Amino acid sequence: MQAGGARPETELTGICFKDPMWLAQVGLNAHTVLDYFALSQFYDNTCNNELLKMQIKVTGLPFDFNRLAEMVGLEYVVCHVQEPVLYVIRKQWRESPTLVTARASYYVLEGSIYQAPSLHAVLSARLVQSAYNIALSFKEVASHAQFSVVDGYTWNWPSSDKAPGSTNEGVKPSTQTAKTLRDQRNDAQKMERTLTTVIAKFPPPPPPQTAPIPEGDISSTTTAI
């Protein structure tokens, strides 16, 4: 549940706001950035900042940000300034002069206003991108694996790549691959010839012959108990 019964935040990270005419006429600095922010769609005109402006218009007193600490409700404060390029504005819900809950953050970068993504959104996007890149890497590596009975699993890297851990700097990967395949075929042929020679020289014994049992004669198969 939101603090103070405040409304849930609207996701507006995909849009930005910029008013070149206002920037040319007024200029942007730490004292005017909230007035500029109030022109954007990110601004909630039910906030305490707006209520304080209306009170000032009636009373004629100068605007004092310290009075926001005496109010309860939604407010906007400038929490970071890096003039003249960057201004960070925090939307927060005030419960007391010492207790506030951050609701959202916005930044003004060279006159353009953006809503900052939440930490959850940033981590989720990074994790999804990392998982996608890892899956691509495994798929690419798996496509270069090959198996033979003699050597087991080996790597068949394309001619434009360098096999990891290879120390034969003067031999091209394509030449190494062709030589490895020839050696594997030769070894397999030698093993096949050896097995054929051994089987021909030492053939397996024939299966034992058993005498057929005459029909109706079961005495020879009966065991006394």
QUIPEGI-V785655 format. One record per residue. N is the residue number from 1. SS is DSSP state (@ for helix, = for strand, . for the rest). OMEGA is omega as a letter, one per 40 degrees, with the letter a starting at -180 (* if undefined). NEAR is the number of other C-alpha atoms within 10 Angstrom. Layout:
# QUIPEGI-V785655
N,SS,OMEGA,NEAR  N,SS,OMEGA,NEAR
This chain:
# QUIPEGI-V785655
1,.,a,7  2,.,a,11  3,@,i,17  4,@,a,13  5,@,a,9  6,.,a,12  7,.,i,9  8,.,a,10  9,.,i,9  10,.,a,8  11,.,a,12  12,.,a,13  13,.,a,12  14,.,a,9  15,.,i,11  16,=,a,14  17,=,i,16  18,.,i,18  19,.,a,13  20,@,a,11  21,@,i,9  22,@,a,13  23,@,a,13  24,@,a,9  25,@,a,8  26,.,a,10  27,.,a,14  28,.,i,21  29,.,a,16  30,.,a,15  31,.,a,9  32,.,a,12  33,@,i,18  34,@,i,18  35,@,i,10  36,@,i,21  37,@,a,21  38,.,i,15  39,.,a,14  40,.,i,15  41,.,i,13  42,.,a,18  43,.,i,16  44,.,a,15  45,.,i,14  46,.,a,11  47,.,i,17  48,@,i,21  49,@,a,22  50,@,i,17  51,@,i,14  52,@,i,17  53,@,i,16  54,@,i,12  55,@,a,12  56,@,i,14  57,@,a,11  58,@,a,9  59,@,a,9  60,.,i,10  61,.,i,10  62,.,a,9  63,.,a,13  64,.,a,10  65,@,a,11  66,@,i,9  67,@,i,12  68,@,a,19  69,@,a,17  70,@,a,12  71,.,i,17  72,.,i,17  73,=,a,20  74,=,i,25  75,=,i,25  76,=,i,25  77,=,i,15  78,=,a,17  79,=,i,12  80,=,a,13  81,=,i,16  82,=,a,11  83,.,e,12  84,.,a,13  85,.,a,13  86,=,i,17  87,=,i,23  88,=,a,21  89,=,i,22  90,=,i,19  91,=,a,22  92,=,i,19  93,=,a,24  94,=,i,22  95,=,a,17  96,=,i,12  97,.,a,13  98,.,a,8  99,=,i,10  100,=,i,18  101,=,a,14  102,=,a,14  103,=,a,18  104,=,i,18  105,=,i,19  106,=,i,20  107,=,i,21  108,=,a,22  109,=,a,16  110,.,i,13  111,.,i,22  112,=,a,15  113,=,i,24  114,=,i,21  115,=,i,21  116,.,i,19  117,.,i,15  118,.,i,14  119,@,i,9  120,@,a,9  121,@,i,11  122,@,a,11  123,@,i,11  124,@,i,12  125,@,i,12  126,@,a,12  127,@,i,12  128,@,i,11  129,@,i,12  130,@,i,12  131,@,i,12  132,@,a,11  133,@,i,12  134,@,i,12  135,@,i,11  136,@,a,12  137,@,i,11  138,@,a,10  139,@,i,11  140,@,a,11  141,@,a,12  142,@,a,11  143,.,a,11  144,.,i,12  145,=,i,12  146,=,a,12  147,=,i,11  148,=,a,12  149,.,a,9  150,.,a,12  151,.,a,11  152,=,a,8  153,=,i,11  154,=,a,13  155,=,i,15  156,.,a,21  157,.,i,18  158,.,a,12  159,.,a,13  160,.,a,9  161,.,i,11  162,.,a,13  163,.,a,16  164,.,i,8  165,.,a,6  166,.,a,9  167,.,i,8  168,.,a,10  169,.,a,8  170,.,a,6  171,.,i,10  172,.,i,14  173,@,a,20  174,@,i,16  175,@,i,10  176,@,a,16  177,@,a,17  178,@,i,12  179,@,i,11  180,@,i,15  181,@,i,13  182,@,i,12  183,@,i,13  184,@,i,16  185,@,i,13  186,@,i,12  187,@,i,15  188,@,i,15  189,@,i,12  190,@,a,12  191,@,i,13  192,@,i,11  193,@,i,11  194,@,i,12  195,@,i,12  196,@,i,12  197,@,a,12  198,@,a,10  199,@,i,10  200,@,a,10  201,@,a,9  202,.,a,9  203,.,i,9  204,.,a,8  205,.,i,6  206,.,i,6  207,.,a,6  208,.,i,5  209,.,i,6  210,.,a,6  211,.,i,5  212,.,i,6  213,.,i,11  214,.,i,8  215,.,i,6  216,.,a,6  217,.,a,9  218,.,a,9  219,@,a,8  220,@,a,8  221,@,a,8  222,.,a,8  223,.,i,6  224,.,a,4  225,.,*,3
